[in-house]
Amino acid sequence: MPISASTRVIGLFGDPVSHSLSPLMHNRAFAELGLDWVYVAFHVLPERLADAVRALPALGLAGVNVTIPHKEEVIPHLDELSRTAAMMGAVNTIRVEADGRLTGHNTDAPGFAAALARKGVGLDGRRLLLLGAGGAARAVAFQAAIDGAEEITLCDQAGERAAALASDVASHFASCRVHCIPLERDALAPATAAATLLVNATPVGMEGRGSYPIDLDWLHPALFIYDLVYNPAETPLIAAARSHAIPCDNGLTMLALQGAESFALWTGEEPPGESMIATLEEAVAK
């Protein structure tokens, strides 16, 4: 559909943004549904974030996604937060309301749950071993607690970051056991054995990015393994899971389905989730 004076504009604020697959994914979804919308990536430097956010209503944008390094820093510039975004202290989607107010949402968390549900996996009663404690790990941990996980065990190179995340989650969800363990074999081996869900939320698995804190020989059939890394599509963790016939998935589905959640917030339409996943799979394959 050609861009016209009536085309609704949404986009992405980040630094950098040139690598993003979101414009491809969303613009194909708009075309599939026949929507007169366009998604554009905006390279917004940290020192210009406030200016960019304030300009959204004036320019008539319907909203934007927010990515690194703005997910936390954008919050003071918004008028209202969803419950999940407020709990997590991170926003990845802004919607411009009819009156010009700016509401912040976090679709990473429900995108993670939707990615698991696509594989027939729920979070209720799960014992989660979470590698990493950064922004992506926050989304995973909070959604696990929201959906009734029994236990969340955090492991991160920055022990103070893991401790802070554990404290944040525990302060909202008293019924979920949340604790941290050190990067030591004596702690990691039994934690892996006890877990029913293992999530890698670190960059390990990307080209040349370090090694896992766990021994891949510890993987067992009671686990479901989710690797947030999606490029390459088969990380060493995913390869090990498949070699042991352990069910698994990579982060491409979370990326697509968090985008689908944002799509619904902006347009009010049912997003073509499977088509968005296929678009990303095609792009990564190339």
C-alpha positions in Angstrom: 0.0 0.0 0.0 1.5 3.4 -1.0 2.3 5.9 1.8 0.0 8.8 1.7 -1.0 11.8 3.8 -3.3 9.6 5.8 -0.8 6.9 6.6 -0.4 6.2 10.3 3.2 6.2 11.5 4.7 4.2 14.3 8.4 3.3 14.8 11.3 2.4 16.9 13.5 4.6 19.2 16.9 3.1 19.9 20.7 3.6 19.6 21.6 1.8 17.4 18.7 0.7 15.2 20.2 -0.1 11.8 20.2 -3.8 12.6 16.6 -4.0 13.6 14.2 -6.4 11.9 11.1 -4.7 13.3 10.4 -2.5 10.3 10.4 -5.5 8.0 8.2 -7.5 10.4 5.6 -4.8 11.1 5.4 -3.4 7.5 4.7 -6.9 6.1 2.1 -7.4 8.8 0.4 -4.1 7.9 0.4 -5.1 4.2 -1.0 -8.5 5.0 -4.0 -6.9 6.8 -4.4 -4.1 4.4 -3.7 -1.4 7.0 -2.5 2.1 5.9 0.3 2.1 8.5 4.1 2.3 8.3 6.8 1.4 10.7 10.1 3.4 10.7 13.3 3.1 12.7 14.5 6.3 14.4 18.1 6.5 15.6 17.6 8.4 18.9 20.7 9.3 20.9 20.3 9.2 24.7 20.7 13.0 25.0 17.8 13.5 22.6 15.4 11.0 24.0 13.2 13.5 25.9 12.9 15.6 22.8 11.9 12.6 20.7 9.3 11.4 23.2 7.7 14.8 23.6 7.4 15.1 19.8 5.3 12.0 19.4 1.8 13.6 19.9 2.8 16.8 17.9 3.9 14.7 14.9 0.8 12.5 15.0 2.6 9.2 15.6 0.5 6.4 17.0 3.3 5.2 19.1 6.8 3.6 19.1 8.8 0.7 20.3 11.7 1.5 22.6 14.9 -0.5 22.6 18.4 -0.4 24.0 19.5 1.9 25.8 16.1 3.7 26.4 13.8 1.1 28.1 14.3 2.4 31.6 15.4 6.0 30.8 12.1 6.7 28.9 9.9 6.2 31.9 10.1 9.7 33.4 8.9 11.2 30.1 5.6 9.2 30.1 2.3 10.0 31.6 1.2 6.5 32.7 2.6 2.9 32.9 0.8 -0.4 32.6 1.0 -2.6 35.7 3.6 -4.9 34.2 5.8 -2.0 33.0 5.6 -0.3 36.4 6.6 -3.5 38.2 9.5 -4.2 35.8 10.7 -0.7 35.6 11.1 -1.0 31.9 9.1 0.0 28.8 9.4 -1.3 25.3 6.2 0.1 23.8 4.7 3.6 23.9 1.1 4.3 22.8 -0.1 7.8 22.1 -3.6 8.1 23.4 -6.4 10.1 21.7 -5.8 13.0 24.1 -2.1 13.0 23.5 -1.1 11.2 26.7 1.7 8.8 26.5 1.3 5.3 28.1 4.2 2.9 28.5 3.8 -0.8 28.2 6.2 -3.8 28.3 5.3 -6.5 25.7 8.6 -8.4 26.2 7.1 -10.2 29.2 3.8 -11.4 27.5 5.8 -12.1 24.3 7.9 -14.6 26.3 4.8 -16.3 27.7 3.2 -16.4 24.2 6.4 -18.0 22.8 6.3 -20.8 25.3 2.5 -21.3 24.9 3.1 -21.7 21.2 5.2 -24.8 22.2 2.5 -26.0 24.6 4.5 -24.9 27.6 3.1 -23.0 30.6 4.8 -21.2 33.4 2.5 -22.2 36.3 4.3 -24.4 38.8 7.6 -24.2 36.9 11.0 -24.2 38.5 13.0 -21.7 36.4 16.7 -21.5 36.1 17.4 -18.1 34.5 20.9 -17.4 33.2 21.4 -13.6 33.1 19.8 -10.7 35.0 19.7 -7.9 32.3 16.7 -6.3 30.7 15.6 -9.5 28.8 16.0 -11.5 32.0 13.7 -9.1 33.9 10.9 -9.7 31.4 11.3 -13.4 31.7 11.5 -13.4 35.6 8.5 -11.1 36.0 6.3 -13.0 33.5 7.3 -16.3 35.2 6.2 -14.9 38.6 3.0 -13.4 37.1 2.0 -16.8 35.6 2.6 -18.7 38.8 6.1 -20.1 38.6 7.0 -22.1 41.8 10.6 -21.1 41.9 13.0 -18.7 40.1 16.8 -19.3 40.4 19.0 -16.5 39.1 22.5 -16.8 37.9 24.5 -13.8 36.5 28.1 -12.7 36.3 27.1 -9.5 38.0 25.9 -10.9 41.3 24.6 -7.6 42.5 22.4 -7.3 39.4 20.9 -10.7 40.0 20.3 -9.8 43.7 18.5 -6.6 42.7 16.3 -8.5 40.2 15.5 -11.2 42.8 14.6 -8.5 45.4 12.3 -6.7 42.8 10.5 -9.9 41.9 10.1 -11.1 45.4 8.7 -7.8 46.6 5.7 -8.3 44.2 5.3 -12.0 44.4 5.6 -13.5 47.9 4.3 -16.9 46.8 7.2 -17.4 44.3 10.6 -18.5 45.7 13.2 -16.3 44.2 16.9 -16.6 44.9 20.4 -16.2 43.4 23.2 -18.7 43.1 26.9 -18.1 42.4 28.7 -19.1 39.2 30.1 -22.2 40.8 29.7 -25.8 39.7 28.6 -26.9 43.2 25.6 -24.5 43.0 24.8 -24.7 39.3 24.7 -28.5 38.9 21.9 -29.2 41.5 20.0 -26.1 40.3 20.0 -27.4 36.8 18.9 -30.9 38.0 16.0 -29.3 39.9 14.8 -27.0 37.1 12.0 -27.7 34.8 12.6 -24.6 32.6 16.0 -23.3 31.6 16.2 -19.9 29.9 19.4 -18.3 28.6 19.1 -14.5 28.7 22.8 -13.8 28.2 24.6 -13.1 24.9 26.3 -16.5 25.1 25.6 -18.4 21.9 26.1 -15.5 19.6 29.2 -15.6 17.4 32.2 -15.6 19.6 30.3 -14.8 22.8 31.9 -16.7 25.7 30.7 -19.9 27.3 27.7 -21.0 29.3 27.9 -21.1 33.1 26.4 -24.5 33.1 27.8 -27.8 31.7 25.6 -28.8 28.7 25.9 -32.4 29.8 23.7 -31.5 32.8 20.7 -31.0 30.5 17.9 -33.5 31.3 14.5 -34.6 29.7 12.4 -32.9 32.4 13.6 -29.5 31.1 12.1 -27.2 28.5 14.9 -25.0 27.2 14.4 -21.5 25.8 17.4 -19.5 24.4 16.7 -15.8 23.9 19.5 -15.8 21.3 18.1 -16.3 17.8 21.0 -15.5 15.6 22.4 -18.1 14.9 19.1 -20.0 15.0 20.9 -23.1 16.5 23.1 -22.0 19.3 25.2 -24.6 21.2 22.5 -24.7 23.9 19.8 -25.5 21.3 22.0 -28.0 19.5 22.7 -29.8 22.8 19.0 -29.9 23.7 18.1 -31.3 20.3 20.8 -33.9 20.5 19.3 -35.1 23.8 15.7 -34.9 22.4 14.9 -32.2 25.0 12.1 -29.8 23.8 13.5 -26.3 23.1 13.0 -23.0 21.1 15.0 -19.9 20.4 14.3 -16.2 20.9 13.0 -15.5 17.5 9.4 -16.4 18.6 9.6 -14.0 21.6 10.9 -11.2 19.3 8.0 -11.8 16.9 5.3 -12.2 19.5 6.3 -9.2 21.6 6.0 -7.3 18.3 2.6 -8.8 17.8 1.6 -7.5 21.3 2.7 -4.0 20.4 0.9 -4.3 17.0 -2.3 -5.0 18.8 -1.8 -2.1 21.3 -1.4 0.4 18.5 -3.8 -0.8 15.9 -6.6 -2.6 17.9 -6.3 -5.3 15.3 -5.6 -9.0 15.7 -1.9 -9.3 14.7 -0.8 -12.0 12.3 1.6 -13.6 14.8 2.6 -16.7 12.7 3.3 -14.5 9.7 5.5 -12.3 11.8 7.4 -15.3 13.0 7.8 -16.5 9.4 9.1 -13.1 8.3 11.8 -13.1 11.0 12.8 -16.7 10.2 13.2 -15.8 6.6 15.3 -12.7 7.4 17.6 -14.6 9.8 18.0 -17.4 7.4 19.4 -14.9 4.8 
